Amino acid sequence: MDKLILVSGLAGFFFFALIITGLVRKYSLKNALIDIPNERSSHSIPTPRGGGLSIALSVLLVIGLLFFAGWIAMEFVLALGIGGLIVVIIGWIDDHRHIPALWRAISYFIAAGWAIVCLGGLERIQLGSQVLSLGHMGTFLAIFWIVWLTNLYNFMDGTDGMAAIQAICVGLLVGILFWLEGQYGVAIICFVIAASSCGFLFWNWPPAKIFMGDVGSCTLGFCFGVLAVIGEIEDTVPLVVWFILLAVFIGDATLTLLMRVMKGEKWYQAHKSHAYQRWVQMGASHKSLALGVLLINVIILWPMATMAFVWGEYSYHIAAASILLISVLWGAIQVHYYRNHS
């Protein structure tokens, strides 16, 4: 593909997301799709939601264009396109009127199950120099991986700019890695996620003029989950690389969930105990948090993910190091918060 065409196309998706987000903001204000601050919120000003629709539409649009251009296989279109459409619809409805958690979970399992069936399952995983055969268990684990990533991206979308920054960082580097492996269609999808997230970020940068909403955060989590499985199945960008790149979100969401379970709290209820929320509660600005996530990704996780990609035999150890690092950071923030609020 001509580089000029690629750059022009990505610029087009940037402006597409920029314009659509602005239109969604007007729609949300007109139809009272507003997040009203409460005791569990990290924001203090009523703010419209649903702006992530621009990212979701960008992804669905590029999937269709790539398929008709012959750049991606039908199974990828069905997995990402149809499965993603389910998540987009559920998210958009939930942004309008609350859908009970059980029904949202069922919908996400249906979307993830559909995606994995279309991809033919996941029977083995590359761990360093070893290949772990999973058989049918791998299919179930892949479904849970996608559903968990869909939910945790939603959990982590709680402050201005952070979820979009994470999407840009992941989409950009993974797109480069897919491109290097010759999987150009999938790479372009990743680049479009990054470009459209940039367009959305124009409106979401602190202080945010609109929030992403479930339609954006859940769609991003679902797409990253499916793309990670595709990378593993196609032996291009393995799951362990995705695990490293998403370590900030995976680490905070998972460790916070475990902490709440151990404390006997209702883990499924909304709360303000994530490390990123604690950071804001201790007086840090949303802008500093977003920039902090950017720096962690670019300075630490990008190099670690690249090393895991290049030196696959050490990828397991590098992934373990990344999780250890994020765990230490998470623990330090939690301890500092409790010391100052005890």
N, C-alpha and C positions, 0 to 999 in steps of 0.2 A: 504494500500500500504506500502510495506517495505520502511523504511526511507532511507536505503542505495540506493535503486533503484531510489527514488525520488531525492536525492542529486546528484547521478550520472547523472540522466537525465537532471537536471538543469545545471550541469557542462558542459554537452554535448552541450546544447543550448548556454551557454556562449561562448564556443569555436567556435561553428557554426557561431554565430553572429560576433565574433572576426575575423574569417577567411573571411566570406562573405563581411564584411565591407572593409577589405583590398583589396579584389578582385574588389569590386565596385569602390574603390578609383583609382585603376589602370585603370579601364574601363572609369571612369569619366575624368581622365587626358588625356587618349588617344582620347576621343570623345569630348573634350572641354566642358564638363558639369561643368562649373566654375562659381561661384558667384563672379562677379567683384564688388569691393567696389564702392558705390556711396554716394551721400549726405544723403541717408536714411539708410545706413548700419551702423552696430555697429562694423564691422571688417574693417581692413585696408589692408589685404593681400588677393589676389585672392585665393579662396579655392574651391576645388571640392565639389559637392553636390550629394545627392542621397544615402548616407550611411545608411539611415534609412530603406532601402530595406531589410537589414539583420534582423531587428526587425519584419517587415511585413511578411517576409518568415517564420520566427520562429513561429509567431502566427498562420499562415495558416497551417503550418506543424503540430503543436501540436494539433490543432483542428481536423485534419484528423486522427492523431494517437489515440486521445482520443475517437473519434467516433467508430473507428474499434475495440477499446478495450472495448467498451460498457460503457464508463465513462461519456459521455454527451449525452443528448437527441438530436434527429434529429432537433427539432425546434431551438436549440442553434446553431447547425452546420449551418443551413440555414441562420439564422440571422447574426451570426458573420462571418461565412465562406464566403458565397456568397456576403453578404453586404460588408464585409471587402475587398473581392477581387475587387469589383467595385472601392472602394476608393483607393486601392493599384494601380490599373491600371491607374486611372485618375491622381494620384499623380506622378507615374513614367513617364507618358507622359508629364505632366506639368513640371517636372524637365528637360525634354529634349527640349521641345518647349512650349512656353506660351499658356495656354488655357484661353480664356476670362472668367472673374469672373462669368458671368451669366451661362455659360455652366458648370463650376465647381459646382456652387450652385445647378443647376438642377440635376447633377449627385449625389451630396450628399443627396439631398432630396429623390431621387429614392432609394439610398442605405438605408437611414434611414427608409423610408416608408416600404420597403421590410422587413427590420429587425423587425419592430414593428408588421407588419401583421403576420409574422412568429411566433412571440411571443404571438400573440392573443390580442394585445392591452394593454393599461394600464388604467384601469377603476377607480382605486383608489390609493391614496397615504397616507402613514402613516405619520402624523405630530404630534410628541409627543405622547400623549395618545389618540389623535383623528384620526379618519379615514376620509379623505376627498374624497367623491365620485365625480368622474369627468365624468363618462360616456364616450361618444365618444370624448368629449373634451380632455380627458386624452390621447387618441391616438395621436391627433394633437400636444399636448404639448410635448409628448414623442419624436415625430419626430423632432420638433424644438429644443428640448434639445440635441439630438444627432447631428444635423446639426450645432448648435451653438458650441458645444464642439469640433466638428471636425475642425471648422474654428478657434476657439480661441486658440486651441493647436498650430495651424499653426502660428497664430499671435504672440504667446509667444515664438516661436522657433527662437530667434534672437541673442542669445549670446552662446558662447561655453559652452557646458556641462549642461546648465540649464534644457532643455527639457528632457534630459536623466535622470538627477537627479530626476526630478519630477516623471517621469515614474517609476523609481526604488522605490521611497518612496511610491507611491500609490499602485503599483503592489504588493509590499511585504506585507504591512499591510492588504490590502483588501484580499490578498490571505490567510493570517492567519485567518481572520474573516470568510471567506467562508469555510475554513477547519474546524473551530470550529463548524460551522453549519452543517457539514456533506456533503457539496456540493463540493466534492473532485475534480471533473473534472473541474469545473469553477475555483476553487482555483489554480489548476495546470496551467491553462491558465494565471492567474494573476502572478504566480511565474515565468513563462516563459517570460512574458513581462519584469519583473524585471531582470531576468538573461540575456536575449538578450540585454536589454538596457545597462547592465554592459559591455557586450562584445563590443557594439558600442561605449560606453563611453571611452574605451581605446584609440580610434582614435579621439574622439571628445573633450577630456579633453583639456582645454586651455594650449597652443595655439592649436586650432583644426586643424587636418590634413584633415578632411572631415566634411561636414555639413550633417544634417539629411535629409533635403529636404522635399518636400511635401509628398513624398511616405512614409516617416516615421512619421512626425508630424501629418498629417491628419489621418493616420491609427491608431495612438495611441489615438487621440481624439475620433475617431469613436468607437474604441474598449471599451474605458472607458465609453462612453455614453451608449452603448448597455449593457455592463456588469452591469452598474448601474441600468438599467431598469430590467434586469434579477434579480438582488438582491432584487428589490422592489416587483416584481411579485411573487417571490418565498418566500418572507418574511424571507430573510436571512440577507443580508446587505442592509439596506434601502438607498434610494436616499440621505437622509439628511447626512449620513456618507460620501458618495462620495462628496457631496457638501462641506463638511468641509475639506476633504483631498485635494480637488482641489481648495481651497479658494484662494491661491496665484495666480493661472492662471485665475480663474473665476473673481476674484476681479479686478485685473489689467486690463484684457481685457475689461470687462464690464464698469468699471468706466472711462477708457480712451475713449471708444466708446461714452459714454454719454457726456463726456467733449467736444469731437470733434463735436458732433451734436449740443450742446449748443453754441459752438463758430462759428457755421455755416461753418465748414470745410467739405471737401469731405471725409467723414468717411471711404469710401470704398477704398481710395487710400493708398498706402504704406506711412508710416510716421515713426517718431522717438520720439513719445510722450508717449509711455508706461513708467511706473515708472521704470521698469528694464532698459530701454534704457536711461532714465534720470540719473540713478545711474552710468552707465558707462560714460555718457557724463560729469559727474562731476568729473571724474578722477579715479573711482574705476576700478579694474581689472575684467576681465571675471571670473577669478578663485574665487575672493572674492564674486562675485555675486552668482556663483554656490554653493559655500560653505554656503552662507547666506540662500539660498533657502533650502538647506539640513538641516540647523539648525532650521529654522522656521518649517519645516515639522516634524522633529524628536522631538524637544523640546516642540513645541506648538501644532501643528495640530494632530500629532499622539495621544497624550493624550486626546485631545478634541474629536477626532473621536472615540476613544476607550470608553470614557465616554458616548458619544451619543449612541454607540452600546449597552453598558451594561445597561444604564439607559435610555431606550427609551422614557419614559414619559417626560424627560427633553431635548430630542434631538433637538427640535425646538429652545429652548433657547440657547443651546450650539452652534448651527449653526449660530444663530443671533450674538452671541458673537464673533465667529470666523470671520464673515464678517465685523463686526464693527472694530475688531482689524486690519484686512487687509486694510480696508478703511482708518483708521487713519494713518497707515504706508504709504499707497499710497499718501494720502494728504500731509503728512510731506515731502516726497521726492519731490513731485511736487512743493510745496511751496518753499522748499530749492533751487530747481533748478531755479525757476523764480526770486527769490531774488538775485541769483548770476549771472543771465543772463539778467537782466532788464536794 
